[in-house]
Amino acid sequence: MRKTRLKGSLGLAAAIPLLALSMTACSDNGGNNEPNATAGNATNTGQKEADAPKQVTLTFLSAWNGGGAGFPQDQVNNPVAKAIREKTGVTLKMESITTSEVEKLNTMFASGTVPDIVNAPYWSTTGGEGQVIKKAALEGQLLDLTPYLDKYPNIKRLITTGIAKDFAEFDMNSPDLKGKQYIIPTETPDGSIESIHNWNYGLYARGDILKALNVNAADIDTQEKLYDLLEKIKNGNFKDISGKPVIPAGTLHNGWDSSQFTKGWTGYNISDFREEDGKLTFWALSKDEEDKMLYLRKLIKDGLFDPEAFSNTDTTAMEKLTTGKLAVFGAQPMLGDLSKTLYKTNPEMQYELLGPMKNKNGEIATQVEKPGRSGFPAIFLSAKIKDPDAALRYIDFVNSDEGRLLAYWGIEGKDYTMVDGRPQWIPDVKKQFDENPDLKRDEGLNFLPGRFTGAFSDTVTWPKTDDQKTQWDKLEESFSAKMPIKIIDKVSASYLEREWPKYQQYRDKIGGFDFNAELQKAYFAKSDEEALKILHNAQEKFKDAGALEMTEFVAQKAAERNDIGF
């Protein structure tokens, strides 16, 4: 999942009607948004027909660019959906996006056509998608979940487990929300360190190209070695599966994740502040920003980096990836997409992890986490939903023991059996899923774990034996072994800035400024001098807004505590 640090414009877009998003529950007995408006208990078995959950159709939006890739072809009658409907009475009418998440949320809230259930990024309430969602909550567009939580214990658990203590205090329970709860975290760990998901972000290079160049992937661990490799690729006359020239390096949609190419100027950070030469610095004002910009600019200027990387749509980017057109890409290993495309037709092109790359301290550049997650995908419900209990019944059931087995493993006896208390795939089913991952998707087994479950780890709860692991499971584990997560059990210094008396003024001044857009201008400037001027002008925006004074305030506050991390 992409984590966005740079904040874009937060202004609401003009109201645009969104087709199909205003659909409400099909039941003519929608209730009045009170916790007990709907009868029926999803987890009861052996119910009399009159007591069975009423049939309701709810609209669901996956507000993630490309998020629909995990949707089953038959949304309504796939085996998992049918089994959940028997328990909860709920059918989902699903929609996804292929555009900017912030743009979609702004447009959706401006038009007032909020689907019944939405899953969207929720990294912070002071910028990006999280700020848009919080604003909508304060405007009354989201359902206050607080009165329902005691009725749905599995949802209540999602709200309290696997979340970093500072994020819970300052974002989920912001004083602005006045004790009301509007979002349900998903994809959060179960509270144990072992359950924190390793996304394995890094640089990945086509194995056949490395072999042809006689290059050991593990040896490419610095910016200089990376540049040399890309030059060799450029001069090597390598082709994609169609026989067309490769692009030495690139990213997936909208430049995600170009930061993997500049890891040599990073550290183990959990805040927007950096310690440099014994002094605290705001991240955008760091000297490292110059070095990172000039390096990436050099890659572009020298024909080593895809000039379309920052404008690629998800469709275009995936086409480049799955045809082997990108000799090196920066992101997650993307095994879900590559295993059913490039790796099936051209297994010799399988990408290998470079390095891992070293950061500025000479340590491996790896994922940094706190014991709980700070920011996550989150679910919220429309304040206009006619049957909130139906939506909550669905979410609560999927996060029950029975529901999680269904979401991750499918139908017992058909897809899996229980062996010594653990689910195991039926051999023929496993073989089919391994050979064609789309079959697993169409069974209904991909979108639920990715968009509806939280406070849970399937690998901790159901550790796989080696014979149950696919070759892709083993490959993913090999990446994780090389890039183990770095845990920092501290409170992020970024939260201290909210105590600064001028914080809101600062936010107002910087709110509409897109630093990332200015960086992209610098990448393509006519000269290094012009590029630096663009960067320095962008940095002045932060200074003019008060970033230097804010940093001094944070430094003073941090000195008063012993639990602050940078």
C-alpha positions in Angstrom: 0.0 0.0 0.0 1.3 3.4 -0.9 2.1 5.8 1.9 1.9 9.4 0.9 4.0 11.9 2.7 3.7 14.9 0.4 0.4 16.7 0.7 -1.5 17.9 -2.3 -4.2 20.5 -2.7 -7.1 20.0 -0.3 -9.6 22.4 -1.8 -12.9 20.8 -2.7 -13.5 20.2 -6.3 -16.6 21.4 -8.0 -19.6 19.2 -7.4 -19.8 16.5 -10.1 -22.5 13.9 -10.1 -21.0 10.4 -9.7 -23.0 7.8 -11.5 -23.9 4.7 -9.5 -22.6 6.1 -6.2 -25.9 7.3 -4.9 -27.4 3.9 -4.8 -28.9 3.1 -1.4 -29.8 -0.1 0.4 -32.3 -2.2 -1.6 -34.4 -3.0 1.4 -37.4 -0.8 1.9 -36.8 -1.0 5.7 -33.6 1.0 5.9 -33.9 2.1 9.5 -33.0 5.6 10.9 -29.3 5.3 11.6 -29.9 4.2 15.2 -27.8 1.4 16.5 -30.8 -0.9 17.1 -32.7 0.0 13.9 -32.0 -3.4 12.3 -32.8 -6.8 13.7 -30.9 -10.0 13.0 -27.6 -11.4 14.2 -25.2 -12.3 11.4 -23.4 -14.9 13.5 -26.4 -16.9 14.6 -26.8 -20.3 13.0 -30.0 -22.4 12.7 -32.1 -19.3 12.5 -35.8 -19.6 11.6 -36.4 -18.0 8.2 -38.3 -15.1 9.8 -35.2 -14.3 11.9 -32.7 -14.6 9.1 -30.9 -11.3 8.2 -32.8 -9.3 5.8 -31.4 -9.0 2.3 -29.7 -5.6 1.7 -27.6 -4.3 -1.2 -25.0 -1.8 -0.2 -22.6 0.3 -2.4 -18.9 0.0 -1.7 -16.1 2.1 -3.1 -12.5 1.1 -3.0 -10.9 4.6 -3.1 -7.5 3.4 -4.2 -6.0 4.0 -7.6 -6.2 0.6 -9.2 -7.9 -0.9 -6.2 -10.4 -2.9 -8.3 -7.8 -5.3 -9.4 -8.7 -7.6 -6.5 -12.5 -7.6 -7.2 -13.9 -11.0 -8.4 -15.4 -11.0 -11.8 -18.8 -12.0 -10.4 -19.2 -9.6 -7.5 -22.5 -11.0 -6.3 -22.4 -14.8 -6.8 -18.8 -15.8 -6.2 -18.7 -18.5 -3.5 -17.4 -16.2 -0.7 -19.9 -13.5 -1.4 -22.7 -16.0 -1.3 -21.5 -17.5 2.0 -21.3 -14.0 3.6 -24.8 -13.1 2.3 -26.2 -16.2 4.0 -24.7 -15.0 7.3 -25.3 -11.3 7.0 -27.9 -10.7 4.3 -25.6 -8.2 2.6 -24.6 -8.0 -1.0 -22.0 -5.4 -2.1 -22.1 -3.5 -5.3 -18.5 -2.6 -5.7 -16.7 0.2 -7.5 -13.0 1.3 -7.6 -11.0 4.2 -9.0 -8.1 4.7 -11.4 -7.5 8.4 -10.5 -6.1 10.4 -7.6 -7.5 9.3 -4.2 -7.6 12.9 -2.9 -9.3 14.1 -6.0 -11.9 11.3 -5.8 -12.7 12.0 -2.2 -12.9 15.7 -2.7 -15.3 15.3 -5.6 -17.4 12.7 -3.8 -17.9 14.8 -0.7 -18.5 18.0 -2.8 -21.2 16.2 -4.7 -22.7 14.6 -1.6 -22.9 11.2 -3.2 -21.0 9.1 -0.7 -21.3 5.3 -1.2 -22.6 3.3 1.8 -19.2 1.9 2.6 -15.8 3.4 1.5 -12.3 2.2 2.0 -9.7 4.9 1.5 -6.1 5.9 2.7 -6.0 7.4 6.2 -2.4 8.3 6.8 -2.9 11.5 8.8 -5.7 14.0 9.6 -3.5 17.0 8.8 -3.0 16.4 5.1 -3.9 14.3 2.1 -6.8 11.9 2.1 -7.1 11.8 5.9 -7.7 15.5 6.2 -10.4 15.3 3.5 -12.1 12.5 5.4 -11.8 14.3 8.7 -13.3 17.4 7.2 -16.2 15.4 5.8 -16.8 13.9 9.2 -16.9 17.3 10.9 -19.4 18.4 8.2 -21.7 15.5 9.1 -21.1 13.5 5.9 -19.8 10.4 7.8 -21.7 8.2 10.2 -20.7 8.4 13.9 -19.9 4.8 14.8 -19.6 5.4 18.5 -23.2 4.3 19.5 -22.7 1.0 17.6 -19.4 -0.2 18.9 -20.6 -2.2 21.9 -23.0 -4.1 19.6 -20.2 -5.1 17.2 -17.2 -6.3 19.3 -15.1 -7.2 16.3 -15.3 -3.7 14.9 -14.5 -2.3 18.4 -11.4 -4.5 18.4 -10.3 -3.0 15.1 -10.5 0.4 16.5 -8.2 -0.4 19.5 -5.7 -3.0 18.3 -2.6 -2.7 16.3 -2.6 1.2 16.2 0.3 3.3 17.2 -0.4 5.1 20.5 0.4 8.5 19.1 -1.7 8.1 16.0 -4.6 6.9 18.2 -4.3 9.9 20.4 -3.8 12.7 17.9 -5.5 11.4 14.8 -8.2 8.8 15.5 -9.2 10.6 18.8 -8.4 14.1 17.8 -10.1 16.7 20.2 -11.9 18.1 17.1 -13.9 14.9 16.9 -15.3 15.4 20.4 -15.1 11.7 21.3 -16.9 10.5 18.2 -15.5 7.6 16.1 -15.9 7.8 12.3 -13.3 5.4 10.8 -12.6 1.7 11.1 -8.9 0.8 10.6 -8.0 -2.1 8.3 -4.8 -3.9 7.4 -3.5 -3.3 11.0 -1.4 -5.8 12.9 -2.8 -8.0 15.7 -0.7 -6.2 18.4 2.4 -8.3 18.0 5.6 -7.3 16.3 5.5 -10.5 14.2 2.2 -9.4 12.7 3.5 -6.1 11.2 3.4 -6.6 7.5 6.6 -6.2 5.6 5.8 -4.6 2.2 9.3 -5.2 0.9 9.7 -1.9 -0.8 13.0 -1.7 -2.7 14.5 -1.7 -6.2 14.0 -4.8 -8.4 15.9 -5.6 -11.6 15.2 -8.1 -14.3 17.2 -11.2 -13.6 18.0 -12.0 -17.2 19.6 -8.6 -17.6 21.6 -8.9 -14.5 22.8 -12.3 -15.7 23.8 -11.0 -19.1 25.8 -8.2 -17.5 27.3 -10.6 -15.0 26.1 -8.5 -12.1 25.2 -9.8 -8.7 22.0 -8.1 -7.5 23.3 -8.0 -3.9 26.3 -5.9 -4.9 24.2 -3.0 -6.1 23.7 -1.2 -2.8 24.8 2.4 -3.3 23.6 5.3 -5.5 26.9 5.1 -7.5 26.6 1.4 -8.2 23.0 1.9 -9.2 23.9 4.6 -11.7 26.6 2.4 -13.2 24.2 -0.5 -13.5 21.6 1.7 -15.3 24.2 2.9 -17.7 25.2 -0.6 -18.6 21.5 -1.5 -19.1 21.1 1.5 -21.4 24.0 0.5 -23.5 23.2 -3.2 -23.5 20.5 -3.2 -26.2 18.0 -5.1 -24.0 14.4 -5.7 -25.1 11.0 -6.3 -23.5 8.8 -9.3 -24.4 7.7 -7.5 -27.6 11.3 -6.9 -28.8 11.1 -3.2 -28.0 13.9 -1.4 -26.1 13.7 -1.5 -22.3 13.5 1.6 -20.1 16.5 1.3 -17.7 14.5 2.4 -14.7 11.0 3.5 -13.8 8.1 3.3 -11.4 4.4 2.4 -11.3 1.6 4.9 -11.5 2.2 8.6 -10.7 5.9 8.1 -9.9 5.2 5.4 -7.2 7.8 4.8 -5.8 10.5 7.0 -7.1 11.9 7.5 -3.6 13.3 4.0 -3.8 16.0 5.4 -6.2 17.2 7.9 -3.6 17.5 5.7 -0.5 21.1 6.8 -0.1 19.9 10.1 1.5 17.4 8.5 4.0 17.6 7.3 7.6 15.4 5.5 10.0 12.8 8.2 10.4 9.3 8.2 12.0 8.7 12.0 11.7 8.9 15.0 9.5 12.0 16.2 11.3 15.6 15.2 10.8 18.6 15.5 13.1 21.5 17.1 11.1 24.8 18.3 12.6 23.3 18.4 16.1 20.3 20.5 15.0 16.7 19.6 14.2 15.7 20.3 10.6 12.3 20.1 8.8 12.5 17.4 6.2 11.7 19.6 3.2 14.5 22.0 4.2 17.1 19.3 4.5 20.2 19.4 2.4 19.4 15.8 1.4 16.5 17.2 -0.7 19.0 18.9 -3.0 21.1 15.7 -3.4 18.0 13.5 -4.0 16.6 15.9 -6.6 19.8 16.3 -8.5 20.4 12.5 -8.5 17.0 11.7 -9.9 17.2 14.6 -12.3 20.6 13.2 -13.6 19.0 9.8 -14.1 16.2 11.4 -16.2 18.6 13.7 -18.1 21.0 10.8 -19.0 18.1 8.7 -20.3 18.3 6.2 -17.4 14.8 6.9 -15.9 11.4 6.8 -17.5 10.4 10.5 -18.2 6.7 9.4 -18.1 7.0 7.9 -14.7 5.2 10.8 -12.9 2.3 10.9 -15.4 1.8 7.1 -15.9 -1.7 5.9 -15.3 -2.1 2.6 -13.4 -2.9 0.9 -16.7 0.1 2.3 -18.6 2.5 1.5 -15.7 1.3 -2.0 -15.3 1.7 -2.6 -19.0 5.3 -1.5 -18.8 5.9 -3.7 -15.7 4.2 -6.8 -16.9 5.9 -6.7 -20.3 9.4 -6.4 -18.8 9.8 -2.9 -20.3 11.2 -1.6 -17.0 14.6 -3.1 -16.5 14.6 -1.8 -12.9 11.6 -0.6 -10.9 11.1 0.8 -7.5 8.1 -0.3 -5.4 6.8 -3.5 -3.7 7.8 -6.7 -5.5 4.4 -6.8 -7.2 4.2 -10.5 -7.2 0.5 -10.6 -7.5 0.6 -9.0 -10.9 3.9 -10.4 -12.2 3.2 -14.0 -11.2 0.3 -14.3 -13.5 1.8 -12.3 -16.4 5.5 -11.8 -17.1 6.6 -14.7 -14.9 4.4 -17.1 -16.7 5.4 -16.1 -20.2 9.0 -15.2 -19.5 10.2 -16.7 -16.2 13.8 -15.8 -17.1 12.8 -12.2 -16.7 11.9 -12.6 -13.0 13.0 -9.5 -11.1 15.6 -9.7 -8.3 16.0 -7.5 -5.3 18.9 -5.1 -5.6 21.1 -4.6 -2.6 19.3 -4.0 -0.3 20.3 -0.4 -0.8 22.2 1.4 2.0 20.9 4.5 3.6 23.0 7.6 4.7 24.2 5.8 7.8 25.4 2.8 5.8 22.6 0.6 7.1 20.1 -1.2 4.9 17.3 1.0 3.7 14.3 -0.8 5.1 10.7 -0.3 6.4 10.5 1.6 9.6 7.6 1.0 11.9 6.3 1.7 15.4 4.8 -1.3 17.4 1.4 -0.2 16.1 0.6 1.2 12.8 0.5 5.0 12.1 -1.9 5.5 9.3 -3.7 2.7 7.4 -6.4 2.0 5.0 -9.7 2.8 6.7 -13.4 2.2 6.3 -16.1 4.8 6.8 -19.8 4.8 6.3 -22.0 7.5 4.7 -24.1 9.5 7.1 -26.9 8.9 4.6 -26.7 5.1 4.7 -30.2 3.7 5.2 -29.1 0.6 7.0 -26.0 1.1 8.9 -26.5 -2.1 10.9 -26.3 -4.1 7.6 -22.9 -2.6 6.8 -21.6 -3.0 10.4 -23.0 -6.6 10.5 -21.0 -7.4 7.3 -17.7 -5.9 8.6 -18.1 -7.4 12.0 -18.8 -10.9 10.6 -15.8 -10.7 8.2 -13.6 -9.9 11.2 -14.9 -12.8 13.3 -13.1 -16.1 13.6 -15.6 -17.7 11.2 -15.5 -14.7 8.8 -11.7 -14.5 8.6 -11.5 -18.2 7.7 -14.0 -17.5 4.9 -12.2 -14.3 3.8 -8.8 -15.9 3.6 -9.5 -19.6 2.8 -12.9 -19.8 1.3 -15.3 -22.7 1.8 -14.3 -25.5 4.2 -14.5 -28.8 2.5 -14.4 -27.2 -0.9 -11.3 -25.1 -0.7 -9.6 -26.1 2.5 -9.7 -28.6 5.4 -8.7 -28.1 9.0 -5.5 -30.0 10.0 -4.3 -29.8 13.6 -6.4 -26.7 14.1 -5.0 -25.0 11.0 -6.6 -24.5 7.6 -4.8 -26.1 4.6 -5.7 -25.9 1.0 -7.1 -29.0 -0.6 -4.3 -30.1 -2.9 -6.2 -29.8 -6.2 -7.5 -26.3 -5.2 -4.0 -25.2 -4.2 -2.6 -26.4 -7.5 -5.3 -24.4 -9.4 -4.8 -21.3 -7.4 -1.0 -21.5 -7.8 -1.2 -21.9 -11.5 -3.9 -19.2 -12.0 -4.2 -16.6 -9.2 -7.2 -15.1 -10.9 -9.2 -18.2 -9.8 -8.5 -17.3 -6.2 -9.6 -13.7 -6.9 -12.8 -14.9 -8.6 -13.5 -17.2 -5.6 -13.8 -13.9 -3.7 -10.6 -14.4 -1.7 -8.6 -11.2 -2.5 -10.6 -8.1 -1.8 -11.8 -9.0 1.7 -8.4 -9.4 3.4 -7.1 -6.3 1.6 -10.0 -4.0 2.3 -12.1 -5.3 5.2 -10.0 -7.0 7.8 -7.7 -5.6 10.5 -6.1 -6.2 13.9 -5.1 -9.5 12.5 -2.3 -11.4 10.9 -3.0 -14.5 8.9 0.7 -15.5 8.9 0.8 -15.4 12.7 -2.6 -17.1 13.2 -2.1 -19.7 10.5 1.6 -20.1 9.9 2.1 -22.1 6.7 4.2 -25.2 6.5 6.8 -25.2 3.7 4.7 -27.6 1.6 1.8 -25.2 1.8 3.8 -22.2 0.6 3.8 -21.2 -3.0 7.0 -20.3 -4.8 5.8 -16.7 -4.5 5.3 -17.0 -0.8 8.9 -18.2 -0.5 10.2 -15.4 -2.8 8.4 -12.8 -0.7 9.9 -14.3 2.5 13.3 -14.1 1.0 12.9 -10.4 0.4 11.7 -9.9 3.9 14.7 -11.8 5.3 17.0 -9.4 3.5 15.1 -6.3 4.6 13.8 -7.0 8.2 11.6 -4.2 9.6 13.2 -1.7 11.9 11.0 -1.0 15.0 11.2 2.3 16.8 9.1 2.4 19.9 8.8 6.2 20.1 6.3 9.0 19.8 6.7 10.7 16.5 8.0 14.3 16.8 5.5 15.3 14.1 2.8 15.2 16.7 4.5 17.9 18.8 4.1 20.5 16.1 0.3 20.4 16.7 0.9 22.1 20.1 2.6 25.0 18.4 0.3 28.1 18.8 0.7 29.0 15.1 0.2 25.5 13.8 -3.1 26.2 12.2 -1.8 29.3 10.5 1.1 27.3 9.2 -1.3 24.6 7.9 -3.5 27.3 6.2 -0.5 28.8 4.5 1.0 25.5 3.3 -2.3 23.7 2.7 -2.6 24.3 -1.0 1.1 24.0 -1.8 2.2 20.9 -3.7 5.9 20.3 -3.0 5.9 17.2 -5.1 4.8 19.0 -8.2 7.6 21.5 -7.7 10.1 18.7 -7.5 8.9 17.3 -10.7 9.4 20.6 -12.4 13.0 20.6 -11.0 13.6 17.1 -12.4 12.9 18.4 -15.9 14.4 21.9 -15.7 16.9 23.0 -18.4 19.8 23.1 -16.1 20.9 22.1 -12.6 21.0 25.8 -11.6 17.4 26.3 -12.7 16.4 23.0 -10.9 18.0 24.2 -7.7 16.3 27.5 -8.0 12.9 25.8 -8.3 13.7 23.6 -5.3 14.9 26.6 -3.2 11.8 28.6 -4.1 9.7 25.7 -3.0 11.6 25.5 0.3 11.1 29.2 0.8 7.3 28.5 0.8 7.8 26.3 3.9 10.0 29.0 5.5 7.5 31.7 4.8 4.8 29.6 6.4 6.9 29.3 9.6 8.6 26.0 9.2 11.8 27.2 10.9 10.0 28.6 13.9 7.9 25.4 14.1 11.0 23.3 14.1 12.5 25.3 17.0 9.3 24.7 18.9 9.3 21.0 18.3 13.0 20.8 19.3 12.2 22.5 22.6 9.2 20.2 23.3 11.2 17.1 22.4 13.9 18.1 24.8 11.3 18.0 27.6 10.5 14.3 27.0 12.4 11.1 26.6 10.0 9.2 24.4 10.2 11.3 21.2 11.6 9.8 18.0 12.6 11.6 14.8 
